[in-house]
Amino acid sequence: MKEVRVRMMSFLGTLVADPDVDARENYWQLIGESGKAIDANENFDGRVLVLFERSLDDYGLENHNPVKNSLWIRLSDLLID
């Protein structure tokens, strides 16, 4: 699943972050955001690397993947656009 447009519909299977989640790790803010699946790894818990259209820095989120503005997201949290 590469070069496929996706929209994040949940994060870790839920719609809302726990109250004690650090702001820099509150990826639930990205629910509803679009991006493109740019890589997949069958051995990585059913996740794909999503390159988001909007900068993760705008949300104040941790962003330490080799491709800026990308996160490994579970397929079950994504909707294919």
C-alpha positions in Angstrom: 0.0 0.0 0.0 2.2 2.8 -1.3 1.3 6.2 -2.8 -2.3 5.8 -1.6 -4.2 8.9 -0.2 -5.5 8.3 3.3 -7.4 10.1 6.1 -6.7 9.4 9.7 -10.0 8.3 11.4 -8.6 7.3 14.8 -5.3 6.8 16.6 -4.5 3.5 18.3 -8.1 2.6 17.8 -9.6 5.4 19.8 -11.0 8.9 19.0 -9.8 10.7 22.2 -6.4 10.8 24.0 -6.1 9.9 27.6 -6.0 13.0 29.8 -2.4 12.3 30.9 -1.0 12.1 27.3 1.9 14.6 26.8 1.0 17.3 24.4 3.9 16.4 22.1 2.5 12.9 21.8 -1.2 13.8 21.3 -1.4 12.3 17.8 -5.2 12.3 18.2 -5.1 15.9 17.0 -4.4 14.5 13.5 -7.8 12.7 13.3 -9.5 14.0 10.1 -6.2 15.0 8.5 -5.2 13.6 5.1 -1.9 12.3 3.8 -0.3 9.7 1.6 0.9 6.2 2.5 4.5 6.3 1.3 5.9 3.0 2.8 4.6 -0.2 4.4 6.3 -2.8 6.6 4.6 -6.1 7.1 6.6 -6.7 10.3 5.6 -3.3 11.9 2.3 -4.2 13.5 0.2 -3.5 10.4 1.3 0.1 10.0 2.1 2.3 7.1 4.2 5.4 6.9 1.9 8.3 6.3 3.2 11.6 5.0 0.7 14.2 6.3 -0.2 17.2 4.1 0.0 19.5 7.1 3.2 20.0 9.1 3.3 18.0 12.4 5.2 21.0 13.8 2.0 23.1 13.5 0.6 20.7 16.1 3.7 20.7 18.3 4.0 16.9 17.8 7.1 14.8 18.0 8.4 14.2 14.5 11.5 12.0 14.4 11.0 9.8 11.4 13.5 10.0 8.5 10.8 11.6 6.3 9.6 14.9 7.9 5.9 15.1 8.7 5.4 11.3 8.6 4.3 8.8 11.2 3.8 5.1 11.3 0.0 4.6 11.6 -2.0 1.5 11.9 -4.0 0.6 8.8 -7.1 0.2 11.0 -6.8 3.9 11.9 -6.9 5.0 8.3 -9.6 5.5 5.7 -8.5 5.3 2.0 -9.5 8.5 0.3 
